[in-house]
Amino acid sequence: MASIPVFEQQINIIACDIEVEHLQYIDDSLPIHLKPYLTKKVAEFPNEVEFDSNSVGAVLMSHILPFLTPSQLDEVFVKLACWMKPTLK
């Protein structure tokens, strides 16, 4: 799995998908010592996903944007702007 190097940095990762099987694949692919860094969330994005303001350090969205309507895209970017931690980078 391509994201294993990120897990090896001991970064907490929240994986969100509408299919529990997709999340289970991620979990099954991780070595046992990296599993504590994974939180799985079965939810429809963006409607069922919420995080505290300034609580997210990075976002990887894979295979989702083409499936969203223009109004959902607007909602996604507003939510991301709220969730992301401010940085000096």
DOMIDO-990743 format. One record per residue: residue number from 0; x, y negated, z of N, C-alpha, C in turn. Coordinates in nm, 3 decimals, padded with zeros to 5 digits. Each point is the difference from the previous one (the first is absolute). Layout:
<pts>
  mike       nu       nv       nw      cau      cav      caw       cu       cv       cw
   NUM        X        Y        Z        X        Y        Z        X        Y        Z
...
</pts>
This chain:
<pts>
  mike       nu       nv       nw      cau      cav      caw       cu       cv       cw
     0   00.085   00.117   00.000  -00.085  -00.117   00.000   00.090  -00.124   00.000
     1  -00.031  -00.094  -00.085   00.086  -00.116  -00.021   00.007  -00.094   00.119
     2  -00.099   00.003   00.088  -00.001  -00.093   00.113   00.076   00.050   00.123
     3   00.056   00.117  -00.005   00.073   00.054   00.116   00.113  -00.094   00.045
     4   00.077  -00.063  -00.089   00.102  -00.094   00.049  -00.057  -00.115   00.083
     5  -00.121  -00.041  -00.028  -00.063  -00.105   00.080  -00.031   00.054   00.140
     6  -00.056   00.119   00.006  -00.028   00.062   00.130   00.129   00.019   00.080
     7   00.110   00.032  -00.068   00.127   00.022   00.069   00.054  -00.128   00.066
     8  -00.053  -00.114  -00.038   00.036  -00.125   00.067  -00.079  -00.019   00.129
     9  -00.080   00.100   00.035  -00.083  -00.001   00.121  -00.096  -00.118   00.001
    10  -00.064  -00.019  -00.114  -00.100  -00.106  -00.017  -00.137   00.065   00.009
    11  -00.089  -00.060   00.077  -00.137   00.051   00.008  -00.072  -00.028  -00.131
    12  -00.062   00.103  -00.054  -00.068  -00.010  -00.129  -00.144   00.045   00.015
    13  -00.091  -00.080  -00.056  -00.141   00.035  -00.002  -00.035   00.036  -00.143
    14  -00.040   00.123  -00.021  -00.042   00.046  -00.132  -00.153  -00.001  -00.002
    15  -00.056  -00.063  -00.101  -00.144  -00.012  -00.012  -00.045   00.057  -00.134
    16  -00.102   00.084   00.005  -00.052   00.060  -00.123  -00.144   00.042   00.027
    17  -00.080   00.010  -00.105  -00.137   00.046   00.016  -00.008   00.153   00.003
    18   00.108   00.065  -00.038   00.004   00.146  -00.002   00.091   00.054   00.109
    19  -00.054   00.075   00.093   00.079   00.056   00.109   00.109   00.092  -00.054
    20  -00.024   00.065  -00.112   00.099   00.090  -00.058   00.127  -00.074  -00.041
    21  -00.016  -00.122  -00.050   00.117  -00.080  -00.039   00.085  -00.035   00.122
    22  -00.067  -00.034   00.109   00.071  -00.032   00.124   00.067   00.124   00.058
    23  -00.067   00.113  -00.013   00.058   00.124   00.051   00.125   00.039  -00.078
    24   00.001  -00.030  -00.130   00.118   00.027  -00.082   00.120  -00.079   00.054
    25  -00.024  -00.126   00.033   00.109  -00.082   00.056   00.049   00.061   00.129
    26  -00.093   00.034   00.087   00.036   00.059   00.129   00.076   00.131  -00.018
    27  -00.046   00.084  -00.090   00.064   00.130  -00.024   00.140  -00.016  -00.060
    28   00.023  -00.110  -00.070   00.128  -00.023  -00.067   00.108  -00.056   00.092
    29  -00.042  -00.049   00.116   00.096  -00.062   00.092   00.068   00.104   00.088
    30   00.130  -00.015   00.021   00.066   00.082   00.102  -00.061  -00.032   00.137
    31  -00.001   00.096   00.087  -00.067  -00.015   00.130   00.050  -00.120   00.080
    32   00.129  -00.032  -00.009   00.053  -00.110   00.079  -00.047  -00.137  -00.050
    33  -00.059  -00.006  -00.120  -00.049  -00.127  -00.054  -00.151  -00.017   00.016
    34  -00.071   00.105   00.036  -00.146  -00.005   00.013  -00.049  -00.104   00.100
    35   00.073  -00.028   00.110  -00.050  -00.102   00.094  -00.012  -00.141  -00.061
    36   00.065  -00.024  -00.112  -00.004  -00.132  -00.063  -00.117  -00.016  -00.097
    37  -00.078   00.106  -00.019  -00.112  -00.003  -00.094  -00.134  -00.009   00.073
    38  -00.080  -00.097  -00.040  -00.139  -00.009   00.043  -00.084   00.015  -00.126
    39  -00.097   00.091   00.003  -00.086   00.023  -00.117  -00.136  -00.063   00.025
    40  -00.053  -00.065  -00.102  -00.130  -00.064   00.010  -00.083   00.034  -00.123
    41  -00.108   00.072   00.021  -00.092   00.030  -00.110  -00.098  -00.116  -00.008
    42   00.010  -00.076  -00.109  -00.085  -00.117  -00.014   00.002  -00.049  -00.144
    43  -00.104  -00.071  -00.038  -00.007  -00.062  -00.132   00.060  -00.140   00.009
    44   00.099  -00.024  -00.083   00.066  -00.130  -00.002  -00.062  -00.085  -00.110
    45  -00.034  -00.123   00.023   00.027  -00.082   00.117  -00.112  -00.006   00.103
    46  -00.115   00.059  -00.031  -00.119  -00.017   00.083   00.012   00.054   00.142
    47   00.068   00.110   00.019   00.003   00.067   00.130   00.135  -00.012   00.071
    48   00.084  -00.090  -00.045   00.135  -00.012   00.057   00.016  -00.139   00.060
    49   00.041  -00.004   00.127   00.027  -00.126   00.070   00.124   00.016   00.086
    50   00.080  -00.103   00.007   00.116  -00.006   00.088   00.000  -00.136   00.068
    51   00.070  -00.009   00.111   00.014  -00.128   00.068   00.081  -00.096  -00.086
    52  -00.026  -00.128   00.017   00.078  -00.103  -00.071   00.147   00.011   00.037
    53   00.085  -00.022  -00.098   00.146  -00.001   00.020   00.052   00.130   00.060
    54  -00.060   00.113  -00.036   00.041   00.128   00.060   00.065   00.097  -00.098
    55   00.003  -00.035  -00.127   00.050   00.092  -00.102   00.130  -00.057  -00.058
    56   00.106   00.084  -00.001   00.129  -00.045  -00.049   00.019   00.018  -00.149
    57  -00.068   00.096  -00.060   00.012   00.026  -00.144  -00.120   00.080  -00.046
    58  -00.028  -00.008  -00.128  -00.113   00.073  -00.058   00.046   00.066  -00.129
    59  -00.035   00.126  -00.015   00.018   00.070  -00.126  -00.137   00.047  -00.044
    60  -00.044  -00.050  -00.113  -00.130   00.040  -00.054   00.026   00.075  -00.129
    61  -00.029   00.127   00.002   00.028   00.085  -00.116  -00.131   00.054  -00.058
    62  -00.019  -00.020  -00.127  -00.115   00.055  -00.073  -00.133  -00.050   00.056
    63  -00.009  -00.126   00.036  -00.125  -00.051   00.053  -00.050  -00.124  -00.073
    64   00.089  -00.091  -00.034  -00.044  -00.127  -00.057  -00.084   00.016  -00.127
    65   00.032   00.092  -00.091  -00.083   00.011  -00.121  -00.144   00.043   00.027
    66  -00.026   00.054   00.118  -00.134   00.049   00.032  -00.086  -00.105   00.070
    67   00.057  -00.116   00.030  -00.073  -00.104   00.072  -00.062  -00.101  -00.096
    68  -00.115  -00.052   00.039  -00.067  -00.105  -00.077   00.071  -00.133   00.026
    69  -00.024  -00.100  -00.085   00.061  -00.131   00.025  -00.032  -00.055   00.139
    70  -00.122   00.016   00.047  -00.035  -00.052   00.132   00.071   00.080   00.110
    71   00.017   00.131  -00.019   00.075   00.080   00.096   00.147  -00.041   00.002
    72   00.056  -00.030  -00.117   00.139  -00.047  -00.005   00.017  -00.129   00.078
    73  -00.095  -00.092  -00.015   00.006  -00.123   00.079   00.001   00.032   00.149
    74  -00.089   00.091   00.042  -00.008   00.039   00.140   00.131   00.064   00.049
    75   00.059   00.084  -00.084   00.125   00.067   00.035   00.110  -00.102   00.028
    76   00.016  -00.096  -00.088   00.110  -00.095   00.015  -00.023  -00.095   00.117
    77  -00.124  -00.033   00.030  -00.029  -00.081   00.119   00.033   00.080   00.125
    78  -00.041   00.128   00.004   00.030   00.085   00.115   00.151   00.019   00.017
    79   00.070   00.028  -00.109   00.145   00.019   00.009   00.070  -00.124   00.054
    80  -00.042  -00.116  -00.046   00.061  -00.125   00.047  -00.021  -00.017   00.150
    81  -00.112   00.044   00.050  -00.030  -00.010   00.143   00.080   00.104   00.079
    82   00.008   00.123  -00.049   00.063   00.109   00.072   00.151  -00.010   00.006
    83   00.062  -00.053  -00.104   00.145   00.001  -00.011   00.066  -00.088   00.105
    84   00.108   00.053   00.058   00.081  -00.079   00.094   00.072  -00.109  -00.077
    85   00.005  -00.121   00.055   00.077  -00.105  -00.068   00.149   00.031   00.010
    86   00.072  -00.025  -00.106   00.144   00.023   00.000   00.072  -00.120  -00.058
    87   00.127  -00.004   00.022   00.081  -00.107  -00.057   00.064   00.041  -00.130
    88  -00.030   00.120  -00.049   00.060   00.051  -00.124  -00.066  -00.063  -00.121
</pts>
